[in-house]
């Protein structure tokens, strides 16, 4: 099966996010800035924004 660059990009980001402890992230989210969350969980600022957006939907 062929996979494009777009699919590879999404799977690499998702695999990174799967290593995040979501309970701890939601506990820290109201009191911490995006930069603090990014450094704490080893994510980029963009990934923190995506994660927050995803958690708002659920």
C-alpha positions in Angstrom: 0.0 0.0 0.0 1.3 3.4 -0.9 1.5 6.1 1.7 2.0 9.8 1.0 4.0 12.4 2.8 0.8 13.7 4.4 0.1 10.4 6.0 3.7 10.0 7.3 3.5 13.5 8.9 0.3 12.7 10.7 1.5 9.3 12.0 4.8 10.7 13.3 3.0 13.4 15.2 0.4 11.0 16.6 3.1 8.6 17.7 4.7 11.4 19.6 1.5 12.4 21.3 0.7 8.9 22.3 3.6 9.0 24.8 2.0 11.9 26.7 0.3 11.3 30.0 -3.1 12.9 29.2 -4.3 13.0 32.8 -1.2 14.9 33.9 -1.6 17.2 30.8 -5.2 18.1 31.7 -4.2 18.7 35.3 -1.4 21.1 34.4 -3.2 22.8 31.4 -5.2 25.5 33.3 -2.2 26.7 35.3 0.7 26.4 32.8 1.5 28.3 29.6 2.0 26.5 26.3 5.7 26.9 26.6 5.8 25.3 30.0 3.6 22.4 28.8 5.8 21.9 25.7 9.0 21.7 27.7 7.4 19.5 30.4 6.1 16.9 27.9 8.8 17.2 25.2 6.5 18.6 22.6 6.6 21.6 20.3 4.3 24.6 20.8 2.4 23.6 17.7 1.8 20.1 19.1 0.6 21.5 22.4 -2.0 23.7 20.6 -3.1 20.6 18.6 -3.5 18.6 21.7 -5.5 21.3 23.5 -7.7 21.6 20.4 -8.2 17.9 20.3 -9.1 17.7 24.0 -11.7 20.5 23.7 -13.5 18.4 21.1 -13.8 15.4 23.3 
